[in-house]
Amino acid sequence: MVRNGFMFWGVMAVVIFGLGVAIPVANAQEDRHSFCPDQFEDESRAGWQQVDKVIEAMGLREGQSVADIGGGTGYFSRPFARVVGPRGIVYCCDIAPTLLEYLQLRAKVEELSNIVTVLAARDRPMLPPASVDHIFFCNTIHHLEDRVEYYKGLLGLLKPGGQLVVVDWKHERQKMGPPLSHTVPESTVIREMEEAGWVLIREEKFLQYQYMLIFQPENARSGPEKK
Ligand SMILES: C[S@@+](CC[C@H](N)C(=O)[O-])C[C@H]1O[C@@H](n2cnc3c(N)ncnc32)[C@H](O)[C@@H]1O
């Protein structure tokens, strides 16, 4: 934790004094659970989060586009950006301006010019239609107010053949993660997604504390209509 605190302020110092970037003032959209970047960037997370394996399971490729909704400090957005490369793009959509500012600074230091931070609204990520190949959520769906409506609104954001991935805390008492009441059971995610017009196409079981569910729009599975 402490080392990550140094990391954060180290990055800030380099960017502020080295590159002369002004820090924008946070606005009133800030989440009511206020997050500190250290929470997401803790070094111990690398041991259980298995980012590379998640990326492999998503099938993310060079040149693709991703929406990391509730992306926070970009714990996933940054590795996504490395995989998709300069021909691809990663939209990190979040309602917390301070976290997006942290990511902007880190992306600059890490020379990831293909990350675009997007100040999301509570009820939508604020992306144009048909803009991404992958929609990704990690540990975020608990924060959405009307999840079914939110998921319905995401259908139009995918390019043809695109998919939506949910990685979230298992609904179990575990040594890692939030209180049980802040977790959404896997069965609830699948039911709500189906209600919104998505179908589960795969589930990955390799994560210790989280489930990983992959969905596609229902109409993408039904194929062309027969005459
Ligand atoms: C627990 S954090 C997860 C951050 C990141 N996905 C990760 O795995 O490190 C949840 C994030 O969701 C964001 N959030 C909460 N409600 C949101 C909403 N309606 N739309 C977009 N982001 C939201 C919060 O600001 C926070 O950054």
Ligand as a Chemical Component Dictionary entry (heavy atoms), coordinates in Angstrom:
data_LIG
# 
_chem_comp.id                   LIG 
_chem_comp.type                 NON-POLYMER 
_chem_comp.pdbx_formal_charge   0 
_chem_comp.three_letter_code    LIG 
# 
loop_
_chem_comp_atom.comp_id 
_chem_comp_atom.atom_id 
_chem_comp_atom.alt_atom_id 
_chem_comp_atom.type_symbol 
_chem_comp_atom.charge 
_chem_comp_atom.model_Cartn_x 
_chem_comp_atom.model_Cartn_y 
_chem_comp_atom.model_Cartn_z 
_chem_comp_atom.pdbx_ordinal 
LIG C1  C1  C 0  -14.430 -1.137 -7.446  1  
LIG S1  S1  S 1  -14.022 0.022  -8.673  2  
LIG C2  C2  C 0  -13.315 -0.986 -9.973  3  
LIG C3  C3  C 0  -12.281 -0.252 -10.777 4  
LIG C4  C4  C 0  -11.616 -1.062 -11.904 5  
LIG N1  N1  N 0  -12.590 -1.671 -12.769 6  
LIG C5  C5  C 0  -10.693 -2.100 -11.364 7  
LIG O1  O1  O 0  -10.978 -3.301 -11.503 8  
LIG O2  O2  O -1 -9.650  -1.707 -10.800 9  
LIG C6  C6  C 0  -15.569 0.515  -9.339  10 
LIG C7  C7  C 0  -15.457 1.677  -10.295 11 
LIG O3  O3  O 0  -16.727 1.917  -10.876 12 
LIG C8  C8  C 0  -16.908 3.317  -10.996 13 
LIG N2  N2  N 0  -18.361 3.538  -11.151 14 
LIG C9  C9  C 0  -19.324 3.512  -10.195 15 
LIG N3  N3  N 0  -20.526 3.714  -10.749 16 
LIG C10 C10 C 0  -20.330 3.860  -12.087 17 
LIG C11 C11 C 0  -21.191 4.113  -13.207 18 
LIG N4  N4  N 0  -22.505 4.247  -13.060 19 
LIG N5  N5  N 0  -20.620 4.225  -14.440 20 
LIG C12 C12 C 0  -19.276 4.107  -14.604 21 
LIG N6  N6  N 0  -18.415 3.880  -13.573 22 
LIG C13 C13 C 0  -18.938 3.756  -12.340 23 
LIG C14 C14 C 0  -16.262 3.872  -9.735  24 
LIG O4  O4  O 0  -15.952 5.249  -9.866  25 
LIG C15 C15 C 0  -15.018 2.985  -9.640  26 
LIG O5  O5  O 0  -13.936 3.501  -10.370 27 
# 
loop_
_chem_comp_bond.comp_id 
_chem_comp_bond.atom_id_1 
_chem_comp_bond.atom_id_2 
_chem_comp_bond.value_order 
_chem_comp_bond.pdbx_ordinal 
LIG C1  S1  SING 1  
LIG S1  C2  SING 2  
LIG S1  C6  SING 3  
LIG C2  C3  SING 4  
LIG C3  C4  SING 5  
LIG C4  N1  SING 6  
LIG C4  C5  SING 7  
LIG C5  O1  DOUB 8  
LIG C5  O2  SING 9  
LIG C6  C7  SING 10 
LIG C7  O3  SING 11 
LIG C7  C15 SING 12 
LIG O3  C8  SING 13 
LIG C8  N2  SING 14 
LIG C8  C14 SING 15 
LIG N2  C9  SING 16 
LIG N2  C13 SING 17 
LIG C9  N3  DOUB 18 
LIG N3  C10 SING 19 
LIG C10 C11 SING 20 
LIG C10 C13 DOUB 21 
LIG C11 N4  SING 22 
LIG C11 N5  DOUB 23 
LIG N5  C12 SING 24 
LIG C12 N6  DOUB 25 
LIG N6  C13 SING 26 
LIG C14 O4  SING 27 
LIG C14 C15 SING 28 
LIG C15 O5  SING 29 
# 
